[in-house]
């Protein structure tokens, strides 16, 4: 299975960070979520995973992972053995 991820380094105040998290929730990142003062992890209904961390000094790291997809080569090998 493969998935890809993109990492963004942003500059937000803590208040802007919290506003961003609220928008992410409104946009559907609410599945299996975990939230604290400085981090937020959640998945949306399509399987995209959001990890957002307020690192301090107005630095924020945001990582988005795409849903896991089956590796075509592995599927081809499996199909040949059946």
SEMARGU-348175 format. One line per 5 residues: number of its first residue (from 1); their letters; for each residue x, y, z of N, C-alpha, C, O, CB. Coordinates in Angstrom, 1 decimal. Glycine has a CB too. Layout:
<atoms>
NUM> A> X/Y/Z/X/Y/Z/X/Y/Z/X/Y/Z/X/Y/Z | ...
</atoms>
This chain:
<atoms>
1> XXXXX> 0.8/-1.2/0.0/0.0/0.0/0.0/0.9/1.2/0.0/1.9/1.3/0.7/-0.9/0.0/1.2 | 0.5/2.2/-0.7/1.2/3.5/-0.8/0.3/4.6/-0.4/-0.9/4.6/-0.7/1.8/3.7/-2.2 | 0.9/5.6/0.2/0.2/6.9/0.3/1.3/7.9/0.2/2.5/7.7/0.4/-0.6/7.0/1.7 | 0.9/9.1/0.0/1.9/10.2/-0.1/1.5/11.3/0.9/0.4/11.3/1.4/1.9/10.8/-1.6 | 2.5/12.1/1.2/2.2/13.1/2.1/2.9/14.4/1.7/3.9/14.4/1.0/2.7/12.7/3.5
6> XXXXX> 2.3/15.5/2.1/2.8/16.8/1.9/3.0/17.5/3.2/2.0/17.5/4.0/2.0/17.6/0.8 | 4.1/18.2/3.4/4.3/18.9/4.6/4.5/20.4/4.3/5.2/20.8/3.4/5.6/18.3/5.4 | 3.8/21.2/5.1/3.9/22.6/4.9/4.3/23.3/6.2/3.9/22.8/7.3/2.5/23.2/4.5 | 5.2/24.2/6.2/5.6/25.0/7.3/4.9/26.4/7.1/5.1/27.0/6.1/7.2/25.1/7.4 | 4.1/26.8/8.1/3.4/28.0/8.0/3.7/28.9/9.2/4.3/28.5/10.2/1.8/27.7/8.0
11> XXXXX> 3.4/30.1/9.1/3.5/31.1/10.2/2.2/31.7/10.6/1.6/32.5/9.9/4.5/32.2/9.8 | 1.7/31.2/11.7/0.4/31.6/12.3/0.6/32.0/13.7/1.5/31.4/14.4/-0.7/30.5/12.1 | -0.2/32.9/14.2/-0.3/33.1/15.6/-1.1/31.9/16.2/-1.7/31.2/15.4/-1.0/34.5/16.0 | -1.1/31.7/17.5/-1.8/30.7/18.1/-3.3/30.8/17.8/-4.0/29.9/17.6/-1.6/30.6/19.6 | -3.8/32.1/17.8/-5.2/32.3/17.5/-5.5/32.0/16.1/-6.6/31.4/15.8/-5.6/33.8/17.8
16> XXXXX> -4.7/32.3/15.1/-4.9/32.0/13.7/-4.8/30.5/13.5/-5.6/29.9/12.7/-3.8/32.7/12.8 | -3.9/29.8/14.2/-3.8/28.4/14.2/-5.2/27.7/14.6/-5.7/26.8/14.0/-2.7/27.8/15.1 | -5.7/28.2/15.7/-7.0/27.7/16.2/-8.1/27.9/15.2/-9.0/27.1/15.0/-7.3/28.3/17.6 | -8.1/29.1/14.6/-9.1/29.4/13.6/-9.0/28.4/12.4/-10.0/27.9/11.8/-9.0/30.8/13.1 | -7.7/28.1/12.0/-7.5/27.2/10.9/-8.0/25.8/11.3/-8.6/25.1/10.4/-5.9/27.1/10.6
21> XXXXX> -7.8/25.4/12.5/-8.3/24.0/12.9/-9.8/24.0/12.9/-10.4/23.0/12.4/-7.8/23.7/14.4 | -10.4/25.1/13.3/-11.9/25.1/13.3/-12.4/25.0/11.8/-13.4/24.4/11.6/-12.4/26.4/13.9 | -11.7/25.7/10.9/-12.1/25.6/9.5/-11.9/24.1/9.0/-12.7/23.6/8.3/-11.3/26.6/8.6 | -10.8/23.5/9.4/-10.6/22.1/9.0/-11.7/21.2/9.5/-12.1/20.3/8.8/-9.2/21.6/9.5 | -12.2/21.4/10.7/-13.3/20.7/11.2/-14.5/20.9/10.4/-15.3/20.0/10.1/-13.5/21.0/12.7
26> XXXXX> -14.8/22.2/10.1/-16.0/22.5/9.3/-15.9/21.8/7.9/-16.9/21.5/7.3/-16.1/24.0/9.1 | -14.7/21.6/7.4/-14.5/21.0/6.1/-14.5/19.5/6.1/-14.3/18.9/5.1/-13.2/21.5/5.5 | -14.7/18.9/7.3/-14.9/17.5/7.4/-13.8/16.7/8.0/-13.9/15.5/8.1/-15.1/17.0/6.1 | -12.7/17.4/8.5/-11.6/16.6/9.2/-12.0/16.4/10.6/-11.6/17.1/11.5/-10.3/17.4/9.1 | -12.9/15.4/10.8/-13.5/15.1/12.2/-13.5/13.7/12.5/-13.9/13.3/13.6/-14.9/15.7/12.2
31> XXXXX> -13.0/12.8/11.6/-13.0/11.4/11.9/-11.8/11.0/12.7/-10.7/11.4/12.3/-13.1/10.5/10.5 | -12.0/10.3/13.8/-10.9/9.8/14.6/-9.9/11.0/15.0/-8.7/10.9/14.9/-10.1/8.7/13.9 | -10.5/12.1/15.4/-9.7/13.3/15.7/-9.2/13.3/17.1/-9.8/12.7/18.0/-10.5/14.6/15.4 | -8.1/14.0/17.3/-7.5/14.2/18.6/-7.0/15.6/18.6/-6.3/16.1/17.7/-6.3/13.2/18.9 | -7.4/16.4/19.6/-7.0/17.8/19.7/-6.5/18.2/21.1/-7.1/17.7/22.1/-8.3/18.7/19.3
36> XXXXX> -5.5/19.0/21.1/-4.9/19.6/22.3/-4.7/21.0/21.9/-5.0/21.5/20.8/-3.6/18.8/22.8 | -4.0/21.8/22.8/-3.8/23.2/22.6/-2.8/23.4/21.4/-2.9/24.5/20.8/-3.2/23.8/23.8 | -1.9/22.5/21.2/-0.9/22.7/20.1/-0.9/21.6/19.0/0.0/21.7/18.2/0.4/22.8/20.8 | -1.8/20.7/19.0/-1.9/19.8/17.9/-3.3/19.4/17.6/-4.2/19.4/18.4/-1.0/18.5/18.2 | -3.5/18.9/16.3/-4.8/18.4/15.9/-4.5/17.3/14.8/-3.8/17.5/13.9/-5.6/19.6/15.3
41> XXXXX> -5.1/16.2/15.0/-5.0/15.0/14.1/-6.4/14.6/13.8/-7.2/14.4/14.6/-4.1/13.9/14.7 | -6.7/14.4/12.5/-8.0/14.0/12.1/-7.9/13.5/10.6/-7.0/13.8/9.9/-9.0/15.1/12.2 | -9.0/12.7/10.3/-9.1/12.2/8.9/-10.5/12.7/8.4/-11.4/12.9/9.2/-9.0/10.6/8.9 | -10.6/12.8/7.1/-11.9/13.1/6.6/-12.6/11.9/6.0/-12.0/10.8/6.0/-11.8/14.2/5.5 | -13.8/12.0/5.5/-14.5/10.8/5.0/-13.9/10.2/3.8/-14.1/9.0/3.6/-15.9/11.3/4.7
46> XXXXX> -13.0/10.9/3.1/-12.3/10.3/1.9/-11.0/9.7/2.3/-10.4/9.1/1.5/-12.1/11.4/0.9 | -10.7/9.7/3.6/-9.4/9.0/4.0/-8.2/9.9/4.1/-7.1/9.4/4.4/-9.2/7.9/3.2 | -8.3/11.2/3.8/-7.2/12.1/3.9/-6.9/12.4/5.4/-7.9/12.7/6.1/-7.4/13.4/3.1 | -5.7/12.4/5.7/-5.3/12.6/7.1/-4.6/13.9/7.3/-3.7/14.3/6.5/-4.3/11.4/7.6 | -5.0/14.7/8.3/-4.5/16.0/8.6/-3.8/15.9/9.9/-4.4/15.5/10.9/-5.6/17.1/8.6
51> XXXXX> -2.5/16.3/10.0/-1.8/16.5/11.2/-1.3/17.9/11.3/-0.5/18.4/10.4/-0.6/15.5/11.3 | -1.7/18.7/12.3/-1.3/20.1/12.4/-0.7/20.3/13.8/-1.4/19.9/14.8/-2.5/21.1/12.1 | 0.4/20.9/13.8/1.1/21.1/15.1/1.6/22.5/15.2/2.3/23.0/14.3/2.3/20.1/15.3 | 1.2/23.2/16.3/1.7/24.5/16.6/3.0/24.3/17.3/3.0/23.8/18.5/0.6/25.4/17.4 | 4.1/24.8/16.7/5.4/24.5/17.3/5.9/25.6/18.2/7.0/25.5/18.8/6.4/24.3/16.2
56> XXXXX> 5.2/26.7/18.3/5.6/27.9/19.1/6.3/28.9/18.2/6.6/28.6/17.0/6.6/27.4/20.2 | 6.4/30.1/18.7/7.0/31.2/18.0/6.4/31.4/16.6/7.0/31.7/15.6/8.5/31.0/17.8 | 5.0/31.2/16.6/4.2/31.4/15.4/4.6/30.4/14.2/4.2/30.7/13.1/4.4/32.8/14.9 | 5.2/29.3/14.5/5.5/28.3/13.5/4.5/27.1/13.6/4.2/26.6/14.7/6.9/27.8/13.7 | 4.0/26.7/12.5/3.0/25.6/12.4/3.5/24.7/11.3/3.9/25.1/10.3/1.6/26.2/12.1
61> XXXXX> 3.4/23.4/11.7/3.6/22.4/10.7/2.3/21.7/10.3/1.6/21.2/11.3/4.7/21.3/11.2 | 2.0/21.6/9.1/0.8/20.9/8.6/1.2/19.8/7.7/1.9/20.0/6.7/-0.2/21.9/7.9 | 0.7/18.6/8.0/1.0/17.4/7.1/-0.3/16.9/6.6/-1.2/16.6/7.4/1.9/16.4/7.8 | -0.4/16.6/5.3/-1.6/16.0/4.7/-1.2/14.7/4.1/-0.2/14.7/3.3/-2.3/17.0/3.7 | -1.8/13.6/4.5/-1.5/12.3/3.9/-2.7/11.9/3.0/-3.9/12.0/3.4/-1.2/11.2/5.0
66> XXXXX> -2.4/11.4/1.8/-3.5/10.9/1.0/-3.9/9.5/1.5/-3.2/8.8/2.2/-3.0/10.8/-0.5 | -5.1/9.1/1.1/-5.5/7.7/1.5/-4.6/6.7/0.9/-4.0/6.9/-0.1/-7.0/7.5/1.0 | -4.4/5.6/1.7/-3.6/4.5/1.2/-4.3/3.8/0.0/-5.5/3.6/0.0/-3.3/3.5/2.4 | -3.4/3.5/-0.9/-3.9/2.8/-2.1/-3.1/1.6/-2.3/-1.9/1.5/-2.0/-3.8/3.7/-3.4 | -3.7/0.6/-2.9/-3.0/-0.7/-3.1/-2.0/-0.5/-4.2/-2.2/0.3/-5.2/-4.0/-1.8/-3.6
71> XXXXX> -0.9/-1.1/-4.0/0.2/-1.0/-5.0/-0.1/-1.9/-6.2/-0.4/-3.1/-6.0/1.6/-1.5/-4.3 | -0.2/-1.4/-7.4/-0.6/-2.2/-8.5/0.3/-3.4/-8.8/-0.2/-4.5/-9.2/-0.6/-1.3/-9.8 | 1.6/-3.3/-8.5/2.5/-4.4/-8.7/2.1/-5.5/-7.7/2.1/-6.7/-8.1/3.9/-4.0/-8.5 | 1.8/-5.2/-6.5/1.4/-6.2/-5.5/0.1/-6.9/-5.9/-0.1/-8.1/-5.8/1.2/-5.6/-4.1 | -0.9/-6.1/-6.5/-2.1/-6.6/-6.9/-1.9/-7.5/-8.1/-2.6/-8.6/-8.2/-3.1/-5.5/-7.3
76> XXXXX> -1.0/-7.2/-9.0/-0.8/-8.0/-10.2/-0.2/-9.4/-9.8/-0.5/-10.4/-10.3/0.2/-7.3/-11.2 | 0.8/-9.3/-8.8/1.4/-10.5/-8.3/0.3/-11.4/-7.6/0.3/-12.6/-7.8/2.5/-10.2/-7.3 | -0.5/-10.8/-6.8/-1.6/-11.6/-6.2/-2.5/-12.2/-7.2/-2.9/-13.4/-7.0/-2.3/-10.7/-5.2 | -2.9/-11.5/-8.2/-3.8/-12.0/-9.2/-3.2/-13.2/-10.0/-3.8/-14.1/-10.4/-4.2/-10.9/-10.2 | -1.8/-13.1/-10.2/-1.2/-14.2/-10.9/-1.1/-15.5/-10.1/-1.1/-16.6/-10.7/0.2/-13.8/-11.3
81> XX> -1.1/-15.4/-8.8/-1.0/-16.6/-7.9/-2.3/-17.2/-7.7/-2.4/-18.3/-7.2/-0.3/-16.2/-6.6 | -3.4/-16.6/-8.0/-4.7/-17.1/-7.8/-5.2/-18.0/-8.9/-6.3/-18.6/-8.8/-5.8/-16.0/-7.6
</atoms>
